[in-house]
Amino acid sequence: MRKLLMVMVMVVALMASIGFAAPAQAAPVPMPFGFSYGNSTATGTINFTDGYTASVSGVLHAASTPRQLCAQGMNGSMSTGYPLCSAWVDEDENATLSGPLRIPISGGVQQVTIKMLGAYNELLAWVVCTRGGCTLGGS
């Protein structure tokens, strides 16, 4: 029994040393974003990690009427669930958007959409970001 245990430990150690312990993950990537609606602006960074999570850090400046900034991650048809949102802010106020987005499947968060919402929850402008860059969806 002791000999079998010793052999199993050696096999596991050998597999780990040559890379069989875990699949390779992509390197972490910081992706800056920025967009506007009129004079209201949103800027920040999405940090795509090497695991299942992307973290979002951004600032919304509202130039008029109430505004809110929200983020949601996607991987195919799987989403991070409820969006991560800033507080609502009024004219000449700023709000921060900060937190993790997680999808517990292979590849984790592959795409993040950041949306600026208006007073009646209407979509004003947005950007879609991946590890390769960001694309404006409206302004």
C-alpha positions in Angstrom: 0.0 0.0 0.0 2.8 2.4 0.9 4.7 1.6 -2.3 1.5 2.3 -4.4 1.0 5.6 -2.7 4.6 6.6 -3.3 4.3 5.7 -7.0 1.1 7.8 -7.3 2.8 10.8 -5.7 5.7 10.5 -8.1 3.4 10.3 -11.1 1.4 13.3 -10.1 4.6 15.3 -9.5 5.9 14.3 -12.9 2.7 15.3 -14.6 2.7 18.7 -12.8 6.3 19.3 -13.8 5.6 18.8 -17.5 2.4 20.8 -17.6 -0.4 18.2 -17.2 -1.6 19.7 -13.9 -3.8 22.4 -15.4 -4.7 23.8 -18.9 -2.9 26.9 -20.0 -4.8 30.1 -19.5 -4.5 33.4 -21.4 -2.3 36.1 -19.9 -4.1 39.0 -18.1 -5.0 41.9 -20.3 -5.9 45.5 -19.2 -8.3 47.0 -21.8 -9.0 50.8 -21.5 -12.4 52.1 -22.6 -14.0 55.5 -23.1 -17.2 56.8 -24.8 -19.6 59.7 -24.5 -23.2 60.8 -25.0 -23.3 64.5 -25.6 -21.1 65.9 -22.9 -21.6 63.0 -20.5 -18.5 60.7 -20.5 -17.4 57.2 -19.3 -13.8 56.1 -19.0 -12.0 53.3 -17.3 -10.3 49.9 -17.7 -11.5 46.3 -17.9 -8.9 43.9 -16.6 -9.4 40.5 -18.3 -7.7 38.0 -15.9 -6.2 34.7 -16.6 -9.1 32.9 -15.0 -12.9 33.2 -15.0 -13.1 36.9 -14.0 -12.8 40.3 -15.5 -12.7 43.4 -13.2 -14.1 46.7 -14.2 -13.0 50.1 -12.9 -14.5 53.2 -14.4 -15.8 56.8 -13.9 -19.0 58.3 -15.2 -19.4 62.1 -15.5 -23.0 63.2 -16.1 -23.2 66.5 -17.9 -27.0 66.6 -17.8 -30.1 64.6 -16.4 -29.6 61.5 -14.4 -27.1 58.9 -15.8 -25.9 55.5 -14.7 -23.1 53.2 -15.9 -23.5 49.4 -16.0 -21.3 46.5 -17.1 -22.0 42.9 -18.0 -19.8 40.1 -19.1 -20.5 37.4 -21.7 -19.0 34.1 -22.9 -21.1 32.9 -25.8 -24.7 32.9 -24.6 -23.7 32.8 -20.9 -23.7 36.1 -19.0 -22.5 37.2 -15.6 -26.1 37.6 -14.4 -27.3 40.9 -13.1 -25.2 43.8 -14.4 -22.7 45.6 -12.2 -23.9 49.3 -12.0 -22.8 52.6 -10.6 -25.0 54.9 -8.6 -27.3 57.2 -10.5 -25.8 60.7 -10.8 -27.3 64.1 -11.7 -25.9 66.9 -13.7 -22.2 67.7 -13.1 -21.8 64.7 -10.8 -19.4 61.7 -11.0 -20.0 58.1 -10.2 -17.6 55.1 -10.0 -18.2 51.7 -11.4 -16.0 49.1 -9.8 -16.1 45.3 -9.3 -15.7 41.8 -10.7 -17.6 40.1 -13.4 -17.4 36.2 -13.2 -18.5 33.4 -15.5 -17.5 29.9 -14.1 -17.1 28.1 -17.4 -14.1 27.5 -19.6 -12.6 30.7 -20.9 -14.4 32.8 -18.3 -15.5 36.3 -19.3 -14.7 36.8 -23.0 -16.6 40.1 -23.7 -17.7 43.0 -21.5 -20.4 45.5 -22.5 -20.4 48.9 -20.7 -23.7 50.9 -21.1 -24.6 54.4 -20.2 -28.3 54.7 -19.2 -30.5 57.8 -19.2 -33.2 59.1 -16.8 -35.8 56.5 -17.9 -33.4 53.6 -18.1 -33.0 54.2 -21.9 -29.7 53.0 -23.5 -27.8 56.1 -24.5 -24.4 54.8 -25.5 -22.3 51.7 -25.1 -19.0 50.0 -25.8 -18.2 46.3 -26.2 -14.7 45.2 -25.2 -12.7 41.9 -25.6 -9.1 41.1 -25.0 -8.4 42.4 -28.5 -10.0 45.9 -28.2 -13.2 47.9 -27.8 -15.9 48.8 -30.3 -18.3 51.7 -29.8 -21.9 50.7 -30.1 -23.6 54.1 -29.9 -23.1 57.7 -29.0 
